[in-house]
Amino acid sequence: MTTLITPPQESDDREAPTPPSRNTRAKVGRWALFFAMVVIAVVMLYPFWVMIITSLKSEAQFLSGGGFSWLSWKHLSATIPVGQEVLSSTIVCSASILIILVVGLPAGFAFAKLRFRTSTAVFLVIVSAMMVPLQAILMPEFVNVTKLGLTGGYFGAILVYAALGTPFSVFLFTTYFRGVPDELIEAGIVDGLGYFGALWRLVVPIAIPAIATVTVLQFIQIWDDLLVGLLFIQNTSERPITVGLAVLAAGRTTSIPELMAGSFISALPAMIVYLGFQRYLVKGLTMGIDR
């Protein structure tokens, strides 16, 4: 009887490479995302840093490249009425946003919950107004407002800003109110609230993210706008801060540190409003994702 002896197999000392674990890949992805966000933040915040540093110099220090001084801020207050211009911008923004909300809320509620024969066509016409560029309607609006005699103060600019911002608010509120349960509206109507009562007492309290989104976006757009304020507010004592900075920059001798100081004052309110309503703004912009 013979036995077969198998020769010993040579062991392979080389081990197969192990694939990286999911945790390692997730950490690498998080660090890559963090690095990308840091780079984007530096790129976005660097102009503000240059603006602040330049505003803290006098004209001579800016040209020489050294030293710090509050002289530019003092000269800015003496050159243009900064406080009055900031107040004018606040009045125009507040009144325009109030009209946009008062018109947009019931209109969005009607398009979302009250169905009538031409509701879709009317909604598409209103939304299509968002696609019309400002430059295309600016001169016809100026002619109409001038015929009404409303170019001397705030009222003409407020009406133009409200007309430009209302289509966006109607679109956003309609989208938001379509996600509100119909049973909630029906229960309010059965309890005797009516449609307006159901809107202001039941729907508006839960529409704070949408209201904050419209408020922040319209505030930034109106506050930073120059063309409407320049054309429709011809009274120099009521001009907004953007028009004041444009007049300051159009002078024969422009002080760059003074211009940077005024630019920082002009940019600060929009930044404060955005940071204050950031939590509601994110909810308002992502409100249709999980529905």
KOLFITI-861914 format. One record per atom (N, C-alpha, C): x, y, z; residue in three letters. Coordinates in steps of 0.05 Angstrom, whole numbers, plus 5000, padded with zeros to 4 digits. Layout:
// KOLFITI-861914
XYZala
...
END
This chain:
// KOLFITI-861914
501749765000met
500050005000met
501850255000met
501350414981thr
503050654979thr
501550894987thr
502851065000thr
501651325009thr
502751554993thr
501051724985leu
501851954970leu
502552184988leu
504952284984ile
505852505001ile
505852754984ile
504152934991thr
503953184976thr
506053374986thr
507453504967pro
509553684975pro
508453934988pro
509754035008pro
508754275022pro
508654505003pro
506454655004gln
506154894987gln
507555125000gln
508755274981glu
510155514991glu
508155725000glu
508655835023ser
506856045033ser
507456305021ser
505456445013asp
505756715001asp
505956915024asp
508357035027asp
508657225048asp
507257495042asp
506657535016arg
505357795009arg
502457775016arg
501557965032glu
498657975039glu
497158165021glu
494758105016ala
493158274999ala
492558535014ala
492758755000pro
492359015013pro
489459035022pro
489059125046thr
486459155058thr
485259425049thr
482859425040pro
481559685032pro
481159865056pro
481260115052pro
480860295074pro
477960275085pro
477660305110ser
475060275123ser
473360515116ser
470760485121arg
468860695116arg
469460935135arg
470260885159asn
470761105177asn
473061275167asn
475161145156thr
477361295146thr
476561465122thr
474961355104arg
474061515081arg
472261735090arg
470661695111ala
468861905120ala
470562135133ala
472662055148lys
474262265160lys
475762425139lys
476762295118val
478062435097val
476162625082val
473762525078gly
471762695065gly
470962935082gly
470762895108arg
470163125126arg
472363325126arg
474863235127trp
477163415127trp
477363565101trp
476863425079ala
476863555053ala
474763775051ala
472363705061leu
470163905061leu
470864145079leu
471964085102phe
472764295120phe
474864485108phe
476764365094phe
478864525082phe
477664695059phe
475864575044ala
474564735022ala
472964965033ala
471564915055met
469965135068met
471765345079met
473965275090val
475865475101val
476965655078val
477665525055val
478565675032val
476465865022val
473965775020ile
471765945011ile
471266175030ile
471466115057ala
471066325077ala
473166535075ala
475666455071val
477866645069val
477466825044val
476666705022val
476266854997val
473967055001val
471866975015met
469567145018met
469967365039met
471467305060leu
471867495082leu
474267685078leu
476067615059tyr
478367775055tyr
477668065046tyr
475668105028pro
474968385022pro
474068545046pro
472568415064phe
471668565088phe
474068635106phe
475968455107trp
478368515122trp
479868755110trp
480168755084val
481468985071val
479869235075val
477269215074met
475569445078met
475969565106met
475969395126ile
476269495153ile
479069615158ile
481169475149ile
483869575152ile
484269845138ile
483169865113thr
483570115098thr
482070345111thr
479670285122ser
478170505135ser
479470615160ser
481270455171leu
482670545196leu
485270685189leu
485370815166lys
487770965158lys
486971235148lys
488671425151ser
488271685138ser
489171665109ser
488671875094glu
489471875066glu
492471855063glu
493971995080ala
496971975079ala
497871705088ala
496671585108gln
497471315117gln
496771115096gln
494571145082phe
493870955061phe
495870965038phe
496771205031leu
498671235009leu
501471135017leu
502171175043ser
504771085052ser
504870795060ser
502470685067gly
502270395073gly
502770325102gly
502670515120gly
503170455148gly
501570635167gly
500970535191gly
499570695211gly
496570655211gly
495370735233phe
492470715236phe
491370975248phe
488971045240ser
487771295250ser
484771285246ser
483271435262trp
480371465260trp
479671705244trp
481571825231leu
481072075217leu
479072045193leu
479271815180ser
477471775157ser
474571755166ser
473971635189trp
471271615199trp
470271895207trp
471972065218lys
471072335225lys
470472495200lys
472172475180his
471772615154his
469272515140his
468672255142leu
466272145129leu
463772275140leu
463572305166ser
461172425178ser
460972715170ser
463172845165ala
463073125157ala
462473155127ala
463072945111thr
462772965082thr
459872895074thr
458772685084ile
456072605077ile
454472545103ile
451872595104pro
450272545127pro
449772235130pro
451572095142val
451471805143val
448971715159val
448471835182gly
446271755198gly
443571795184gly
443172015171gln
440672065156gln
440371875133gln
442571815120glu
442371625097glu
441771345106glu
442971255128val
442270995139val
439370985147val
438371195160leu
435571215167leu
433771195143leu
434471335121ser
432971335097ser
432871045085ser
435170915084ser
435170635074ser
433470455092ser
433470495118thr
431870335136thr
428870385131thr
428070635127ile
425270695122ile
424370565096ile
425970595075val
425170485049val
424970175050val
426970055063cys
426969755065cys
424669655082cys
424069785104ser
421969695122ser
419269715109ser
418669955096ala
416069995084ala
415769805060ala
417769775044ser
417569595021ser
417069305029ser
418569215048ile
418168935057ile
415468895070ile
414469095084leu
411769075096leu
409669045074leu
409869205053ile
407969175031ile
408268905017ile
410668815013ile
411168555001ile
409868325017ile
410168335043leu
409068125060leu
405968145061leu
404868385063val
401968425065val
400668325039val
401968365017val
400768274991val
401467984986val
403867904992gly
404767634985gly
403467415002gly
402967465027leu
401767255044leu
398967175036leu
397067355033pro
394467275024pro
394367174996pro
396067284978ala
396167184951ala
397266904949ala
399366844964gly
400466574964gly
398466374976gly
397066464997phe
394966295009phe
392766234990phe
391866434975ala
389766394955ala
390566214933ala
392966244922phe
393766064901phe
394265784910phe
394965744936ala
395465474946ala
392965334955ala
390965474966lys
388765344978lys
386065404965lys
385865624950leu
383265694937leu
383565654907leu
382265454898arg
382465384870arg
380265524854arg
380965664833phe
378965774814phe
379965714786phe
378365784766arg
378765694739arg
381465784727arg
382166024731thr
384566134719thr
386866174739thr
386766024761ser
388766064782ser
391565994772ser
391765774757thr
394465694747thr
395565894727thr
393865994709ala
394766194690ala
395666454703ala
394066544722val
394766794736val
397366754752val
397666524765phe
400066474780phe
402566464762phe
402366344739leu
404566344720leu
405266624710leu
403266784706val
403767064697val
405267214719val
404467184744ile
405867324766ile
408667224769ile
409066954768val
411766844771val
413566924748val
412366944724ser
413967024700ser
415067314703ser
413867474720ala
414967744725ala
417667734738ala
418267514751met
420967484763met
423167474742met
422467384718met
424467354697met
425067604682met
423467814686val
423968064672val
426168224686val
428368294672pro
430568444685pro
429668724693pro
430968814714leu
430269084724leu
430769304704leu
432969274688gln
433669484669gln
431569514647gln
429969294642ala
427969304620ala
425569464628ala
424969484654ile
422469624663ile
423069874679ile
425669934682leu
426370164699leu
425370424687leu
425870474662met
425070724650met
422070754648met
420570554639pro
417570584640pro
416570634668pro
417670504688glu
416870554716glu
417570844724glu
419770944715phe
420571214722phe
418671414709phe
417771364685val
415871544671val
413271544686val
412271304694asn
409671284708asn
409771424735asn
411971374750val
412171484777val
412471794775val
413971884754thr
414272174751thr
411572314744thr
409972184728lys
407272294722lys
405572314747lys
405972134765leu
404472144791leu
405672334811leu
407972444805gly
409272634823gly
410372504848gly
411472254846leu
412372114869leu
415372074870leu
416872234854thr
419772204854thr
421172384874thr
419772534889gly
421072724907gly
421972594934gly
420572384943gly
421172264969gly
421371964968gly
420571844990tyr
420771554993tyr
418671404978tyr
416371514974phe
414071354966phe
414371224938phe
415571364919gly
415971254893gly
417871014893gly
420071034908ala
421970814910ala
420670574925ala
419070634945ile
417770414960ile
415870264942ile
414370404926leu
412470264907leu
413970094887leu
416170194877val
417770044857val
418969794870val
420169824893tyr
421369594907tyr
419169384914tyr
416869484922ala
414669294929ala
413769144904ala
413569284882ala
412669154857ala
414768954847ala
417269014851leu
419368824842leu
419568584861leu
418968614886gly
419268384905gly
416868214909gly
414468314901thr
411968164906thr
411867904890thr
412667884865pro
412567624851pro
414167404865pro
416467474875phe
418067264889phe
416667184914phe
415467374929ser
414167294954ser
411667124948ser
410167194927val
407867024920val
408666744913val
410866714898phe
411866454890phe
412666294915phe
414166414933leu
415266274956leu
412966194975leu
411166384981phe
408966324999phe
407066114987phe
406666124961thr
404965914949thr
406165634952thr
408765624947thr
410165364951thr
410065274980thr
410265454998tyr
410265375027tyr
407465295035tyr
405465445028phe
402665395037phe
401565135025phe
402665045003arg
401664794991arg
402364555009arg
404364585026gly
405064375045gly
403564385071gly
401864595075val
400164605099val
397764425095val
397164255115pro
394864075112pro
392264215107pro
390664115089asp
388064235083asp
386164205107asp
386563995123glu
384863955146glu
385064175166glu
387464295169leu
387864525187leu
386164765178leu
386164815152ile
384665045142ile
381664985146ile
380764745139glu
377964675142glu
377064685171glu
378764605189ala
377964625218ala
377564915226ala
379365085217gly
379065375224gly
376565495212gly
375865415188ile
373465525175ile
370965415190ile
370965165198val
368765055213val
368365195239val
370565275252asp
370465415277asp
369665705274asp
369165795250gly
368266065245gly
370366275240gly
372866195235leu
374966385230leu
374766515202leu
373766355183gly
373866455156gly
376666425144gly
376866495118tyr
379466455105tyr
381566645115tyr
380866895119phe
382767085130phe
383567025159phe
381666935174gly
382266855202gly
383966615203gly
383466415185ala
385166175184ala
387966245175ala
388166445157leu
390866525148leu
392466655170leu
391266865183trp
392867015202trp
393166875229trp
391266705236arg
391466575263arg
392666295262arg
392366155240leu
393265875238leu
395765845220leu
395665975197val
397765925177val
400266095182val
399766355187val
402066535190val
403866455213val
402866375237pro
404766285258pro
406566055251pro
405765885233ile
407465665225ile
409065725199ile
408765965189ala
410166045164ala
412466235170ala
413466225195ile
415666405202ile
418166365185ile
418966115179pro
421266085161pro
420966215134pro
418566185122ala
418066305096ala
418066615098ala
416866715119ile
416867005123ile
419667115127ile
421266965143ala
424067055147ala
425667035121ala
425166835105thr
426566815079thr
426067055061thr
423467115058val
422767345042val
423867605053val
423767635080thr
424667885092thr
427667915088thr
429267705093val
432167735091val
432967785062val
431967625043leu
432767655016leu
431967925004leu
429568015010gln
428768275001gln
430168505014gln
430868475040phe
432368675054phe
435168715041phe
436468495036ile
439168505024ile
438968634996ile
436968554980gln
436768654953gln
436068954953gln
434269034970ile
433469324971ile
435669494983ile
436869395004trp
438869555018trp
441369605000trp
442069404984asp
444469424967asp
443869544940asp
441369604934asp
440769714907asp
441470004905asp
442270074881leu
443070354875leu
441270484855leu
440470344834leu
439070474811leu
436370594820leu
434770434834val
432170534842val
432370774860val
434170764880gly
434470984898gly
435571234884gly
437271194865leu
438471414850leu
436471554832leu
434571404820leu
432671524802leu
430171624815leu
429171474835phe
426471534846phe
426571694872phe
428871734884ile
429071904908ile
430972134900ile
429772354890gln
431272584881gln
431772794902gln
430472754925asn
430972944947asn
433572854961asn
435473034961thr
438172964972thr
438072915002thr
436173025016ser
435972975045ser
434772705052ser
433672565032glu
432372305037glu
433772075021glu
436072125010arg
437371924994arg
438471695011arg
438471445002pro
439571225018pro
442571225018pro
443671045034ile
446571035038ile
448070955013ile
446870784996thr
448270714971thr
448570944952thr
446571114951val
446671354934val
448771554946val
448871574972gly
450871744984gly
453671654979gly
454171394979leu
456871294973leu
457471334943leu
455471304926ala
455971354897ala
456671654892ala
455371834906val
456072114904val
458872164915val
459572034937leu
462272064948leu
464371964929leu
463771734916ala
465771624897ala
465971784871ala
463871934865ala
463872084839ala
465172354842ala
466272424865gly
467572684869gly
470172694854gly
471172934851arg
473672974837arg
475972854852arg
475972884878thr
478072754895thr
476672564914thr
477072314910thr
475772104926thr
477871994946thr
477172004972ser
478871884992ser
478071594995ser
479971414989ile
479371134990ile
478771045019ile
480271135040pro
479471055067pro
476671145075pro
475871385067glu
473171475073glu
471071305058glu
471671235034leu
469871065018leu
469670785030leu
471870675040met
471770415053met
470170425080met
470470645094ala
468970675119ala
465970685113ala
465170835093gly
462370845085gly
461370585075gly
463070445060ser
462270175050ser
461769975072ser
463469995093phe
463169815116phe
460569875130phe
459870135134ile
457370205147ile
454970115130ile
455270125104ser
453070035086ser
452769735087ser
454969585089ala
454769295088ala
453969175115ala
454369315137leu
453969205164leu
451069135169leu
449069295163pro
446269225169pro
445368965155pro
446168935129ala
445368695115ala
446668445128ala
449168465137met
450368245150met
449068175176met
448268375191ile
446868335217ile
444168195212ile
442668285193val
440068165187val
440367875178val
442367825161tyr
442767555152tyr
443567365175tyr
445467455191leu
446267285214leu
444067245234leu
442467455238gly
440267435258gly
438067245249gly
437467225223phe
435367055213phe
436466815199phe
438966745203gln
440166525188gln
438766255193gln
437966205218arg
436765955224arg
434065925209arg
432466135209tyr
429966125195tyr
430366135165tyr
432466265156leu
432966275127leu
433566005116leu
435165845130val
435865575121val
433365405120val
431665425139lys
429165275139lys
427365355116lys
427265615111gly
425565715089gly
426565625062gly
429165615058leu
430265545032leu
430165245027leu
430065085049thr
429964785046thr
427264675053thr
425264835054met
422664745064met
421364545045met
422064545019gly
420764365000gly
422264104996gly
424564075009ile
426263835004ile
425063585017ile
423963615042asp
423063385056asp
420063345052asp
418863465033arg
415963435029arg
415463265004arg
END
